[in-house]
C-alpha cells in the first residue's frame, strides 16, 4: 500500500512547540488550556498580536520552530516504522518552504522516521500539494488541514484528518486522534 503523510501538526506537534517558543520570546505566560482553544491554524491571537504581527513573528521564528526540539506525536515514529517494516511505501508531502526541505528531511531521519529520499516532497503551498498527492496514486493520505482533504474527496484515496482544535467542524473524514490506533484504523478502511 502507498501511504502519504503531511508533517506539521500531523506527525509532529509543531503548533504547540511554536506556542511554547512564543511564550518564551514574548515573555508571556499564556496557558496551554488557552492554546487548545485556538480554533484556527495561526497561534498568535492569545498573545495579543494582529494577523500581520503574528505572521511576522512566525516568519522570524521559523528556524527555531522547525529545527529545535519539536516532538513527534506519541507513537507516530513507531507507527511509520511499522508500516515500513511491512514493506508499505511511505511518502511525505509538506508545504514547508523549499529552503527548509533538505534540513527537514535530515531532521526527521534523526527523529527515526523511515524516509526514502525519493519519497519526500516539499516546497509547495497547501493547494499545490493536491497535484503531488494525486500523481502518487496513494491508498491513504493523512493531513490536519480541512482545505487539503476537501480537495481530495473525489479521489480514490482513503483520507484521515489528524485531530486538531481548528478542524473540529469537519465531521465527514475519518479522524485520527492517536497514532497508536492508526494500524487498526487502516485495517478497517482497507
N, C-alpha and C positions, 0 to 999 in steps of 0.2 A: 504494500500500500504506500501511497505518497501523502505525506503529512506536511502542511505548511503552517508556520508559526510567525506571528508578529512577535516582537521582542519586548518593547517598552510597555509596561503595565499588563502584559500577557505572561511573559516568562520571568520578568524581573519587576520588582516593586519600585519603579522609577519615581512616580509622583510622590510617594511617601518619603522616599530618600531625598528628593528635592525639597519637600516641605521642611525636613529637619535642617537642611542647608539654609533655607530661607530664614528659619528661626534664628540660626546662629549668625548669619550675615547681617540681619536686620536687628539683632539684639532684642528679639521678641520671645514671648512665651505662649504662642498660640497652641492650644491643646490639640492632641491627636483626635479627640472627640469632635472638635470643630473641623479638623481636616476631613474626617469621614462624612461630614455633612455637605461638603462641596459637591454640587451636582453638575459640574462641568469639568472638562479636562484641565483647564487652567487652574492654578492653585493660589493665585495672588490675592484674591479678594479679602480673605481673613486678615491679611497683613495691611489692609488699607491702601493697596496700590490700585491705580487705574489700570485699564487694559493695556495702555501704552507702557506704563511703568512696569507692569507685570511682564510684558513681552520683552522689554529691555533687560529686566532682571534675569529672565530665563536665558536670554542670549549671552549675557555677560557671565553666567554661571555654568554654561554648557560643559566645559572641560571638567569641572568639579562634579557636576551632576552625572555625566556619562562615565567618568573613569576613576571614581574613588571607590568607596565600599558599598555600592548599591547591591542589596541582596537579591538573589533569585527568590521566587516564591517557594515556600516549603514543597519539597518533592518534585519540583519542576526539572531539575537536572537529572535526578534518578529516573523519572518517567521517560525523558527523551533518551537516556542511555538504554533503558529497557526496550524502547522502540528500535533503536539502532542495533542492539544485540539480536533482535528478531528479524533483522535484515529489511526493515522498512526504510524508505527513502525520506529523509528529513530535510526540509527547505526552510530557510529563514528569510522573511520578506519584511524589511523595515524601512520606515520613512526617514531614518536618521540621515543627516546630510552626507553627501559623498566624501567630504573631507574627514569624516569620523568613521567611515565604513571599515577600513582595514584594522584600525585600532579596536573598534567594537568587536570585530571577529576574533582578534587575538585575545582581548579581554574575556570574551565568552568562552573561548577554549580554555583559558586559565581557570575559569569557574567550573569547568568539567563538562560543558555542553558538547555533545558529539557533533562536530562540524566538518563537513566536506566543503572545501573552498569553492567548488563549482556550484554549490547549492546555497550560497549566501548572497542575497540580493539587498542592495542598499542604494541610497542617493536618489530617492524618488519621493514625491509628495504622496499623501494618502490616496488621492484619486488616481495616481499613476500606478499604484500597487495592483490595481484591478487587472490591468493588462498582463502583468507578470503572473499573477495567480491563475488567470485563465489559460495562459500559454503553457503553464506547468502541468495542467490536467490533474490537479490534486484530487485526492479522495476526501481529505479532511482539511479544513482550514480553521485556525483559531486566532481571534483578534479581540480587542477590547472596544473598538470604536464602531458604533452602530452604522455610521455612514459607509464604512468599508464593507461591512457584512451585507447591508441592504443592497448594494450594487451587485452582489454575487448571488442573490436569492434565486435567480432563474437558471443558474449554472448547475450542472450535475455534480455537486460537491456538498458534503455534509459540513455545515457551519456550526461552530461553537463560539459563544461570546464569553470572554473572561469577565466574571462578575466585578463590576466597579460601581461606585455611587452614581456616576454620570450616565450609566446605561440602564438604569432600573426601569425606565418607561418602555423599554423594548421587551416584549414578552414572547415573541414568536420564534426566537432562536434557542437552540439548546444552550443552557447556561452552565459554565464551569465555575465552581466555587472553590474547588480544592484539587490540586494536581494529583493527589493520592487516588482520587476517584476516576481519573481520566481513562485508564485502561478498561475499567468496567463500562464507562460511558460509550467508548468507541465500539466495544463488543455489541452493545445494544443497538447501535446505529450502523453497523457494517452491512 
